[in-house]
Amino acid sequence: MTSRVTAVSRSATHTFGKTSLESIRLLTGLGVEGDAHAGVTVKHRSRVARDPGQPNLRQVHLIHAELHDELREAGFAVRAGDMGENVTTRGVDLLALPTGTRLHLGETAVVEVTGLRNPCLQIDGFRNGLLKAVLGRDEEGNLVRKAGIMGVVLAGGEVRPGDPIRVEPPTGPHRPLQVV
């Protein structure tokens, strides 16, 4: 199966969900044009409260459409953009990517993976019980966060549903994703 973008979304305000669109523009070093989380420094409100000068490692939020499938099978009504993601993908095991992986989206956009999204209690405000559904445990009992990954924009460009995704692994040792 070819890896593809299935949806793109943004919100100009700090809403939980984002509106699905025909296209979004990624801006180098900033994030999604017109999105509340775009910027060189952190824009997530809880992180701004702690240290507004820290670098924004969460410029773009990506979720795999396979998670939406899993959640629907568990009885949750979830669509692309509902959990705050900017880019919904299919055919890429986002959670298994190492830190530093570059995702080539469409013709010119490149997002470097910085880490995992840490789902918060707001997710239960959207759908009761959803937080538990996006958290799991591996064979050793370690917490598994399934609510997507975060990245920074290395090269800008338009991204649309149907665009291909090319995965470029980083050089050097595999560094597992950590919460950013």
N, C-alpha and C positions, 0 to 999 in steps of 0.2 A: 504494500500500500504506500502511495506517495504521501509524504507529510505535507499538510496544508494548513493555512489559516482558515478557520471556519466562520469567524466573526470578529469584528473590531468594535470597540466601545470607548466612550469617554464621558466625563462629567465635569463641568466648569466649577461645580461646588462640591463640598465634602459630603456627598451622599453615599449611602452604602452601595447601591447599585449604580451602574452606568448605562447610558443609552446606546443601543446597537446602531451603527451607522454603515453607510456604503463604503466609507474609507476613513482612515485617520492619517495624519502626517506626524511622523516621528522627527524630532528636532535633535540634532547632535548635541550631546552633553546636557540635554534638558528633559526630554521625555516626550509625551504626547501633546502636540499643540492644542491649546484650549482646555487641557485637563487640569484639575485642581492640584494634582500631585507633580506637575512639571516644575522643574527648577534645578539649579545647581546644588542648593542646600535642601535638606529634608523638609517635606511638606506634610507628612502625616502628623496630625495634631498631637498625639501622645508623645511623639519623638521631638517635635518642636518645643513642647513644654519642658522636656529634659535638657535639650541642647540644640537651639535653633541654627547653630553654625555647622553642624555635622554634615558631611557630604550626603547627597541624596542617592543612595544605592537602590532606591525603590521607584525609579522613574517610570518603569513599565511593569505591569503585572500581567502574567500569562497563566492561563489555566488550560488544562487538557480537556477536550470535549468528552473524553472517556469518563472523567469524573462526573460530568453532568449526567451521562448515561447511568452510571452507578447510583447516583443520588435519586434519579427518577425511578429506578428499579426498587429503591428503598422507600419510595412514597413521597419524595420531596419534589415539588414543582419548581424547577430551576431552569432558567434559560441563560444564554450567553449574555454576559454583562451583569447579571443579577448579583454575583458575589464580588463585584468591583473590579473585575479584570478588564484590561485594555485589549488583549489579544487572546482569542480562544483558538486552540490548535487541535489537530487530530493527526495521529500517527507518530508522535514524538513522545517518548517516555520522559517528560519534563523532570520528574522527581528523581530520576536516576542520573541526570546530567551532572558532570562535575562543575565546580565553581570555575568561572572563566570561559566556559563554552560560549561560542559565538553562534547566534541564530541569525541566519540570513533570511529576511522576510521580503518576499517580492523581489523587485528588480534591484533596489539599492540599499534598503534599510538593514542595519546590523545592530542587534541587541546582545550585549555581553551579560551572561547570567551571573548575578551577584549572590543569590541565596534563596532561601525558602521564605514564603509568606507564613507568618505566625497568625493563624486565625484567632480572633478575639471574640468576646462575648456578644458583640454587635451582631454576629452571624445568627445567634439564636433569636435576636429581635426581628430578623428577616423571616426565618422559619424556625419555629421551636424544635429543638433537638438536632439542628443542623451542625452545631459545633461538634457534637459527639460523632456525627457521621463523617466529618472531614478530619478526624483524628483516629489513628489506629495504633496497633502495636505490631512490631515485627516478631520473628521467632525468638529473639532474646528478650522480648518484653520492652524494647525501646520504643519511645513515642515516635510515631510516623505522622508528619503533617502533610495532608493531601491537598491543601487549598491553593496550590500553585506556587509559582516561583517569581522572583523579582529580577530586574535587570536595568542596565543603563544603556543609553543609545550611543553607539560608537559612530554610526553613519545614518543620516536621516533619509527620509523618503516616504512616499505614500505606501500604505499597507491596506489591502482589501481582502474580503472573503474570497477564497479560491486561490490566493497567492501561494506559491510553493514555499516550503521551508527547507533550508539546507543547514545541517548541523555541522559545525566546525569545532571538533574537540580541541582543548588547550594543549599546548606542549607541556611536558613535565609530568610529574606524578598526579594521579587522580586525587583531587581534593573534594571530598563529599560536601554537599550543600549544607550550610548552617543557616539559622534564622538571621535575617537582616532587618 
